[in-house]
């Protein structure tokens, strides 16, 4: 039987962050869309906080490192379409990896219903490269709805209720912070039976150059397109009726 000190240490946040590269045996520890603020009380312009924790499977899934990732709120027309589709696709990939296969279709139905209610806007997002200010506001509102439904769908599968995954963590062009990759696929997979993950060469180069005074070049940041907006990378079975 564990004493109180052991219980506290097991539940306390890890002081170690997930490192650059592929982390194995990772659980989705928590997911929320709560408003967060800095030390001055200013709200972060972010949403959908995903906390991933790497565990030691040989030591009762003891947490050995964890990091929280999030997405920017949509409020600028220039990035609205790309960022919405990018976030949508990544959330679906997280759901596919974390939710046990037999439960996926039922769980993802919550997100399907949100998109079905806003099907016309969803189609407009796919076809409009740079939306109007009005459409941008509508995309931002839809982002909130989709994220809230995602949080509701994923919460039952956090911690040991979900499947363990392997996760790619990379750096930005200047090596200033660690984040999820810009790509919509290939960054997460089930730890058992999932596809093999690799770190793209550009991220390895950015990480290797992170201690240099000047790290980014035109070539480094040239591939700034997050996604081809003409595609929604979700299988038809995952969005039945959409």
C-alpha positions as CSV (number, residue, x, y, z in Angstrom):
1,X,0.0,0.0,0.0
2,X,1.4,3.4,-1.0
3,X,2.0,6.1,1.7
4,X,0.8,9.7,1.2
5,X,4.2,10.8,0.0
6,X,4.2,8.2,-2.9
7,X,0.7,9.2,-3.9
8,X,1.6,12.9,-4.0
9,X,4.7,12.2,-6.1
10,X,2.8,10.0,-8.5
11,X,0.2,12.7,-9.1
12,X,2.4,15.8,-9.1
13,X,3.4,17.4,-12.4
14,X,6.7,16.1,-13.7
15,X,9.6,18.6,-13.7
16,X,10.9,17.0,-16.8
17,X,9.5,18.0,-20.2
18,X,9.1,15.7,-23.2
19,X,12.4,15.9,-25.1
20,X,13.0,16.7,-28.8
21,X,12.4,13.6,-30.9
22,X,10.1,10.6,-30.6
23,X,8.8,9.8,-27.1
24,X,7.5,6.3,-26.6
25,X,4.8,5.1,-24.2
26,X,3.1,8.4,-23.8
27,X,-0.4,8.9,-22.4
28,X,-2.8,11.7,-22.9
29,X,-2.9,12.8,-19.3
30,X,-5.4,15.6,-19.6
31,X,-7.3,17.8,-22.2
32,X,-9.1,21.0,-21.5
33,X,-10.2,24.2,-23.0
34,X,-10.0,26.4,-19.9
35,X,-9.0,30.0,-20.1
36,X,-5.4,30.4,-18.9
37,X,-3.6,33.6,-17.9
38,X,0.0,34.7,-17.4
39,X,1.3,36.0,-14.1
40,X,-0.1,39.4,-14.9
41,X,-3.6,38.1,-15.4
42,X,-3.6,38.5,-19.2
43,X,-5.4,35.7,-21.1
44,X,-3.3,33.5,-23.3
45,X,-4.6,33.5,-26.9
46,X,-4.6,29.7,-27.0
47,X,-7.0,26.8,-26.8
48,X,-7.2,23.0,-26.5
49,X,-4.5,22.3,-24.0
50,X,-3.2,18.7,-24.4
51,X,-1.0,17.4,-21.7
52,X,1.0,14.3,-22.7
53,X,3.0,12.3,-20.2
54,X,5.6,9.7,-20.9
55,X,5.4,6.8,-18.5
56,X,7.6,3.9,-17.4
57,X,5.5,0.9,-18.3
58,X,7.8,-1.3,-16.1
59,X,7.1,0.8,-13.0
60,X,3.3,1.0,-12.8
61,X,3.1,3.7,-15.5
62,X,5.1,6.2,-13.3
63,X,5.3,9.5,-15.1
64,X,8.8,10.4,-16.1
65,X,8.2,13.5,-18.2
66,X,5.3,15.6,-19.5
67,X,4.5,18.6,-21.7
68,X,1.4,20.6,-22.5
69,X,0.7,21.7,-26.1
70,X,-2.0,24.0,-27.4
71,X,-3.3,25.9,-30.4
72,X,-3.7,29.6,-31.2
73,X,-7.2,31.1,-31.2
74,X,-8.3,32.1,-34.7
75,X,-8.7,35.8,-35.0
76,X,-6.6,36.8,-38.1
77,X,-8.0,36.2,-41.7
78,X,-4.5,35.4,-43.2
79,X,-4.2,32.3,-41.0
80,X,-7.7,31.4,-40.3
81,X,-8.3,28.7,-42.9
82,X,-4.9,27.0,-42.6
83,X,-4.9,27.0,-38.8
84,X,-8.4,25.7,-38.5
85,X,-7.9,22.8,-40.8
86,X,-4.5,22.1,-39.3
87,X,-5.8,22.0,-35.8
88,X,-8.9,19.9,-36.9
89,X,-6.7,17.3,-38.6
90,X,-4.3,17.1,-35.7
91,X,-7.1,16.6,-33.2
92,X,-8.5,13.8,-35.2
93,X,-5.1,12.1,-35.3
94,X,-4.8,12.4,-31.6
95,X,-8.2,10.9,-31.2
96,X,-7.4,8.0,-33.5
97,X,-4.2,7.2,-31.6
98,X,-5.5,7.6,-28.0
99,X,-9.1,6.2,-28.2
100,X,-9.3,2.4,-28.3
101,X,-10.2,1.3,-31.8
102,X,-13.5,-0.2,-30.9
103,X,-14.6,3.0,-29.2
104,X,-13.4,5.5,-31.8
105,X,-16.5,5.8,-34.1
106,X,-18.9,6.4,-31.1
107,X,-16.6,8.9,-29.4
108,X,-15.8,10.9,-32.6
109,X,-19.6,11.3,-33.2
110,X,-19.6,14.3,-30.9
111,X,-17.4,16.2,-33.3
112,X,-19.3,14.9,-36.3
113,X,-22.5,16.5,-35.0
114,X,-20.8,19.9,-34.5
115,X,-19.6,19.9,-38.1
116,X,-23.0,18.7,-39.4
117,X,-24.6,21.7,-37.7
118,X,-22.2,24.0,-39.5
119,X,-21.8,22.1,-42.7
120,X,-22.1,25.1,-45.0
121,X,-19.4,27.0,-43.1
122,X,-17.2,24.0,-43.1
123,X,-17.4,23.8,-46.9
124,X,-16.8,27.5,-47.1
125,X,-13.6,27.2,-45.0
126,X,-12.3,24.5,-47.3
127,X,-12.8,26.8,-50.4
128,X,-11.8,30.2,-49.1
129,X,-8.0,30.8,-48.9
130,X,-8.2,34.1,-47.1
131,X,-11.7,34.6,-45.5
132,X,-13.4,37.9,-44.9
133,X,-13.5,39.4,-41.4
134,X,-17.0,38.1,-40.9
135,X,-16.1,34.6,-42.0
136,X,-13.0,34.7,-39.8
137,X,-15.2,35.5,-36.8
138,X,-17.5,32.5,-37.8
139,X,-14.4,30.2,-38.1
140,X,-13.3,31.3,-34.6
141,X,-16.7,30.5,-33.2
142,X,-16.7,27.1,-34.9
143,X,-13.2,26.5,-33.5
144,X,-14.5,26.9,-30.0
145,X,-17.4,24.5,-30.7
146,X,-15.2,21.9,-32.2
147,X,-12.6,22.1,-29.4
148,X,-15.3,21.8,-26.7
149,X,-16.7,18.7,-28.4
150,X,-13.2,17.3,-28.8
151,X,-12.5,17.8,-25.1
152,X,-15.8,16.2,-24.2
153,X,-15.0,13.2,-26.5
154,X,-11.5,12.8,-25.3
155,X,-11.9,13.2,-21.5
156,X,-13.1,9.7,-20.8
157,X,-9.9,8.4,-22.5
158,X,-7.3,10.4,-20.6
159,X,-4.8,8.8,-18.3
160,X,-4.8,5.0,-18.3
161,X,-8.3,4.9,-19.9
162,X,-6.7,5.6,-23.3
163,X,-4.2,3.8,-25.4
164,X,-0.5,4.6,-25.0
165,X,1.0,6.4,-28.0
166,X,4.3,7.4,-29.5
167,X,4.6,11.2,-30.0
168,X,6.9,13.4,-32.1
169,X,8.1,16.6,-30.4
170,X,10.0,19.2,-32.4
171,X,11.4,22.7,-32.2
172,X,10.5,25.9,-34.0
173,X,12.9,27.3,-36.6
174,X,15.0,29.2,-34.0
175,X,15.0,26.4,-31.5
176,X,13.3,28.6,-28.9
177,X,10.6,26.2,-27.8
178,X,9.3,22.6,-28.3
179,X,5.9,21.9,-29.9
180,X,4.0,19.4,-32.0
181,X,5.1,19.3,-35.7
182,X,3.4,21.5,-38.3
183,X,2.4,18.4,-40.3
184,X,-1.1,17.0,-39.8
185,X,-0.2,13.4,-39.9
186,X,2.8,11.3,-38.9
187,X,3.3,12.9,-35.5
188,X,1.4,10.4,-33.3
189,X,0.6,6.7,-33.4
190,X,-0.5,3.9,-31.1
191,X,2.4,2.5,-29.1
192,X,1.3,-1.0,-29.9
193,X,0.7,-1.7,-33.6
194,X,1.0,1.9,-34.7
195,X,3.0,3.2,-37.6
196,X,6.7,4.1,-37.1
197,X,7.4,7.7,-36.4
198,X,10.3,9.8,-37.7
199,X,11.5,13.4,-37.1
200,X,11.6,15.4,-40.4
201,X,15.1,16.6,-41.4
202,X,14.2,20.3,-41.1
203,X,13.3,19.9,-37.4
204,X,16.5,18.0,-36.8
205,X,18.4,20.8,-38.5
206,X,16.6,23.5,-36.5
207,X,17.3,21.6,-33.2
208,X,21.0,21.2,-34.1
209,X,21.3,24.9,-34.8
210,X,19.3,26.1,-31.7
211,X,22.4,27.4,-29.9
212,X,23.6,29.5,-32.8
213,X,23.0,33.3,-32.8
214,X,21.2,33.2,-36.2
215,X,19.5,29.9,-37.0
216,X,16.8,30.5,-39.6
217,X,17.3,31.1,-43.3
218,X,14.9,31.6,-46.1
219,X,15.2,27.9,-46.9
220,X,14.5,26.9,-43.3
221,X,11.1,28.7,-43.1
222,X,10.2,28.5,-46.8
223,X,7.8,25.6,-46.2
224,X,5.4,27.6,-44.1
225,X,2.2,26.0,-45.5
226,X,0.6,24.0,-42.7
227,X,-1.8,22.1,-44.9
228,X,-3.3,21.9,-48.4
229,X,-6.6,23.5,-47.7
230,X,-8.2,21.6,-50.5
231,X,-8.1,18.4,-48.4
232,X,-9.6,17.4,-45.1
233,X,-7.5,14.5,-44.0
234,X,-10.2,12.5,-42.3
235,X,-11.4,9.2,-43.6
236,X,-15.0,9.1,-44.9
237,X,-15.8,6.5,-42.1
238,X,-14.6,9.0,-39.5
239,X,-17.0,11.7,-40.8
240,X,-20.0,9.7,-41.9
241,X,-22.6,12.0,-43.3
242,X,-20.4,15.0,-43.4
